């Protein structure tokens, strides 16, 4: 199974500052860089270290960005490889044997070093001169499009000169560096400089002259942690032949959790805070206490009740005898659990119905209050009528229906409904308990960014599912 697109989408969000929120208390990368430069200048002045050699020209620079590739979040900075990588060091094998990392030692499917070769020093290849240490990132300059990239986990190894050894300066976290070098922005950008026919390659200068998006150091660590967590879920999808839907749902669930905790896209200080919009709609509005919402509330967000941002329970009940024969009738069994995909879409004429139904309109959220753990929650694609176990929910002007849907499908909301459902065999969520559910509400502009990001990620994930189904 190919999950490369999903991995790259995660890395792309990360290096654009859209995977974790920015923290205004972080020291900006530019401030740290200035301090490091001043300290080095002082050490050079005192004769304690030598001045760095000026890098040689890369020759053709026509492919290098003449302008910054995209606008970075607050506190980030564009830096060249010369600013973020320490100079490479050469060494030679000593003793009787040594551990050698050549390009073939990299598993480019997992981006790990399979196993260094244990060689006799007398048989050392002429290319075995790159000194490496634990935490260094190896980037193959030979056919870089193959992505032979890995982080060194061992000490006392020697690598091939076919690698550029990315040893991080004080401004760069090694794990963030690893993910950065794996990104399409870096790999595809450097691919432009390849020369040669049999083994097209780039050189050192291309890497140190390229520019890289660098967040504050503390944010780099948060980004790396978030990527680790997401890629763990994605890793469960690799090679899976059974239970694939479960793994895909876990990935989606994790993404929704990040989204409603403000960790999927960056906050924008120019967004109107959510509380200002809520007060404009209702001057008497008061934020809710942090009861069952865990974690710090991002800047500009507000905790509110579902009843403050949506109409829940104000349903219109219709006797089935007054429903037209060509009208859509939605029953619980028509909705797939967990995915909320519509399995069947039948009219009244195509099924036997009696009693009463709730009417709903296109764009309303349809929420199953029966056995909420089945997560049968969706946005109505058209008008219709549904079982009274489904509650049509109308979003107010303060919340986008797509964002409210994400909240109501998230692990956070599922945990809440599990604590207050009544009934043993067929637990239901009561109307009053639903109205009292606490909703984390971002600024409206940020809701739109979150919705766009989630839809794009889910599109990629669904594409993976479709590919699997087509090949099984």
N, C-alpha and C positions, 0 to 999 in steps of 0.2 A: 504494500500500500504506500502511495506517495503522499507524504505530508509536507513536502518542501514548501509549497505555497503558503501553508498556514504558519510554518516556522518563520518564513521570510516576512510575512505580514506582522507577526509579533515583533521581530527585530526592527522592522520599519517604523512601527508605532513607537518603539523604545527610543530610537535615535532621533525621532522628531519631537521627543518630549511629551508623548501622548499615552504613555503606559502607566506612569505614576504621577501624582500631583507634585507641583513645585512647592517648596517650603520657603517662604520669604526670609526665614531665619538662616538659611544656608549661606555660607560665604560664597559669593559669586566666583566663578572660575577665573575671571579676569583679575580679581583682587589677589587670589592665590598665586596666579602666574606672575604678577608684578612683584610680589614678595619673594618668590623663588628667584627671579631674575636679579633682584637687588642683592640677595644673599650671595648669589654666585659672583656678581660683579665685585662684591667686597672681598670674597675669598680669592678671586683672581688678582685684585689689587694688593692683597697681603701676600701673594705668592704661594698660597696654600694649594691652589689648583691651577692647571694650565687653561688658557683661553681655548675654547673649542675651535676646531678647524672649520673654515668656511666650506660649505657644501659645493660640490661641482655642479655646473649647469646641467640640467636634464636634456638639453638640446631642444627638441621640438616640444613646445609647451602649448601648442594650439588647442589641445584637448582639455587643458586645465581650466577649472571654472574661473571665468573672468569676473563674475559676481558670485556672491554667496548663493549656494544652491537653494536654500529656503530660509525663511525667517525663523530664528531660534527663540525659545522661551526665555523669559527673564532669568538672568544669572548664567546663561550658557554663552559659549564663545566658539568661534571657528578658529582652529589652530592647525598649523602644518605638522607633518610627522616629525620635523626637526624640533618642534616645541614639545612634543609629548613623548618621544622615544629617546632613550639613552643610546649613545653610540654603541655599535656592535663591537665585540671583542673577539680576537683570534686566539687560538690555543693549539696545542699539538698533543696527540695521545702520549701518555707516559705509562711506565710499568710494563707488564706483560699483556694485559687485556684492558679493553675499554668498551663502554656502551655507546653505540653509534645510532643516531637517528637520521635515516635517509628519507627521501620523499615517499618511498614505498611503505615506510613504517606507519604512515598516517592512514587511518580508515576514514575516507572522506564521506562515508555515510553517517558516521557517528561523530566525526571530527575529534577523534581520540587517537593517541599513539598506541598502536596494538602492542608492540614490544620492541624496544631497541635491540639492535643486533649486538651480540657479545662477540667482539672480534679480537684477535691477537694484534698487538701493536704493529708487528712486522707486516701485517696484511692491511694496514690502515689505508683506505682510499685517499687519494690526494685532496678530495673535497672535504675531508673530515677535519675542519678547522674552526667551525663556529662554536664558540663557547656559549653554553646555555645553562640556566639555573631554573629551579622550581619557580613557577609563576610566569615565566616568559611565554609569549605567544609566537608560534612558528607560522609563518605565512610563506607558502611555496611560490617562488617567483617563476618557476617553470610551469607553463600552462596553468595560470592562476584560476582559470574558469573551472578547473576540476575541484577547486576548494579544498586543497590539501592544507588544512589549517587546524591547529590544535594547540592546547595549552600544555606546557611541560609540567608533569606532576612529580618528576624525579630529580634528584640532585646528581651532580657528577656525570653528566652526559655531554657528548660532543655531537653537533649537528652538521649536516651538509651545507656547503656554501650555496646550495640551491634555495635555501630558506632566507628570508629576512627575519631576524630575531627581534620581535617587538618587546623590548624591555622598557617597562613603564617608568616615566619620570614621576616626580612627586605629585603631579597634577592629574595623574591617570590611574584608576583602579584596574588591576590586571584582569579581573573578570569582565568588567565593562569593555575593556580593550578587546578581549576575546570575542565578545558578541558583536562589537563594532566591526571588527575585521571580517566577520562572517556575513555581514549585511550586504545586500545587493548594491547599495550605494558605493561601498568600498570595492567589492570584487568586480562588479561591472564597470565601475569607473576606471579601475586600474587595467582592466582588460584592453582598454583602448590603446595602451602603449606597447602591446606585445609585438615582438619582431622575431622573425625566423619562421622556417617552414616546418621542419620535423618536430621541433620542441619549442614553439613560440614562447618567449619569456619577456619579463620586465626586469628592471634593475633597481638597485637600492634607491637611487635618486628619485625614481617615480614615487616610491612609497613615502620618502621623507618630504617630498614637495607637495603631495596631495593634502587637501585640507579636510579636517575631521570635526564633527559636532561634539563639543565637550561640555557636559553639564558640571555643576558644582560637585565636588568630590563625594559629599554625603549623598547627593541624589544619584550619582553613578552606582553607589552600593545598593540603594533602594531599587534602582532599575534592574540590576543584576539579580537581586532576590526575586523580583516579580517575574523576570524571564525564567529563572530556574523553576519556579512553581508552575508556570504555564507549560513549559517544555516537558515537565514531568507528565502532565496530563496528555500532551501531544504524543509523548513517547509510548504511552499505553496503546496508541492507535497503530503503531508500527507493526506490520506483519500480523495484525489480528485477523482471525478468520471466523471467530464467534464472539458474541457479546459486543459487536462493534457499536451498536446503537447505544449501549450503556456508556461506553467510553466517550462517544461523541457528546452525549448528554452531559457527562461530567465536565468536559471542556467548556461547553456552552454555559453550564451552571457557574463555573469558576469565572468566566468572563462577565456574566451578569453580576456576580458578587463584587468584582472589581469596579464595574460600572457604577453601581448604586452606592459605593463607598468613595467615589471621587478619585479612583485610581486608574482609570482607563484613558482619560484625556486630561490635558492640563487645564487648570483654572485660568481665567482671564480677568485681571483686576478691573478691566473696563466693563465687564458684564454687570448689569443691574442686579444687585443681590435679590435673592428669591423673596426675602421678607418685604422688600419694598413693593414688589408686585402684589403680594398677598394683602398688604395693607391698603393698596390702592383699590383692590377688589372688595375688601372688607376692612374698613377703618378700625373695627374692634378686634381684629385678628391678634392672637397671642401665640407665640411659638410653643410647641409641646416640649415636655421634659424628655431627657434622654433615657427612656425606659428600656425598651428591648432593642435599641439600636446600639451596636457595639462599635467602638472606634471613634477617632476624632472626626468632628464634622468639618469638611473642607471650607475654605474661605468662600463666603457668598452663599453658602447653602443654609437651609433652614429645616428643622424638624416640624412636621405638621401632621394633623390627623387626615386619614383618607376622606373623612366627611368634609374637610375644609377645602379639598381640591377636586372632589368628584361627587357625583350623585350616585349613591349606592342604595338599592332597595326601593327607589321610586319607580316601580315597574308598572306597566300596563298589562293587565291580565285579560285574555280574550278567550271566549268559548270557541272550541274548535269548529262548531257548526257555522260560525260566521267567518271562518277562514276560507279563502278561495282555494280551489283544487290545485291550481298551479303554483301556490305559495310554498316556499321552502320551509320545511319542518325539521328542526335540529334536535336530535336526542343525544343523550350522553354517550351512547354506544357508537355514535357517528364520529366521535373525537378520539384520536389516538392518545393514550396516556404519555406523559412526559414531553412528547413533541408538540402536542395540541394540533397535529395535522388533521384536516377533515378527511375522514375515510370515505364517508358516503354523504352525498348531498341530494336528498330526496324531497320531492314535493308531497303535498297532502294526498294527492291522487295515487302516489306510489307506495303508500303505507297506511296501515290501519291506526287511526288515532281517535281518542275520545278525551273528554274532560276539558281542561283549560291549558293555555300556553301563554308564556310571556312574549310580547311583541318586541322586536329590536330593530335598530336601524344600522345601516352600513357605517362602519367606523367606530361603533360602540365596542367596549371590551365585554366579552362574554366570559363570565367567571363561574366555574362550577363550585358551588358551596358544599357539594357532597363529596366526601373523601378527598379533601383538598390535596392530599399527598400525591394524587394522580396527576396533578398539575395540568388540568384541562382548562387552559386559559388562552384566549385568542382574540384577535380583533375581527369583528364581523366583516366578511368580504362583500356582503350585500344584505338587503333587508330580509327579514324572515320572522319565524316564530320558534320558540324553544321551550323545552321542558321547564317547569318551575324550579327544578334543581339548579338551573343556570340563571344567574343574575346579570342582566345587562347593566353596565356601568358607563356613565357619561363623564368624560374628563372636563374640568373647567378650563378657563383661559390661562390658568396658572401652570398647567401641566400638559405636556404633549401626550396624547393617547399611547404612542409607541413607548414613551419613557415609563408611563404608568404600567403598561403591560410588562415591561422589564422588571419593575419592582415586584409586581404581583406574581411573577414567575420565578423570582429569585429565591435562593436558599434562605435568605433572611425572612422573607414573607412566609415561606412554607413552615419555618420553625415557629413563627408566631401563631399561625393557624393551628398547628399541632398542639399548642398549649391551651387553646380555648375552644376547640371543637367539642360538641356534645353528642352523646350516643356512643355505643361500644362497637357494634358490628358495622354500622353505617354512619360514622361521625360526620356532622355537618358544622359549618361555620355560621353562627348566629349573626343576624343583621347588625345588632348593636356592637358586637365584638369586631365585625368587619369595619364598621364606621370608626371605631376607636384605634384601628391599626395605625401605627406611626409611619409616616412616609418621609424618607430623606429627599428633600427637594432642592435641586440645583437651580441656578439662574436659568431662565428660559433659553438663553443663547447656548449655555453649556449643555442643556438637555438635547438640543439639536445636534451638537457635536458628538455627544455620546451615542445618540440614535444612529448617526451616520457610521460611526466606528463599529458599533455592534452589528449593524446590517452587513457591512463589508466583511467582517470576520465570519459571521454566520454564512454568508454567501460562499466563502472559501470552504468552510467546514462542510456545508451541504454538498458542494462539488466533490469533496473527498468521498462522502457517503455514496453519492451517485456513481462515482468511478468504481467503488467497491462492489456495489450492487450489479453493475454492468459486467464485471469480470468474474463474479462468483458463479 
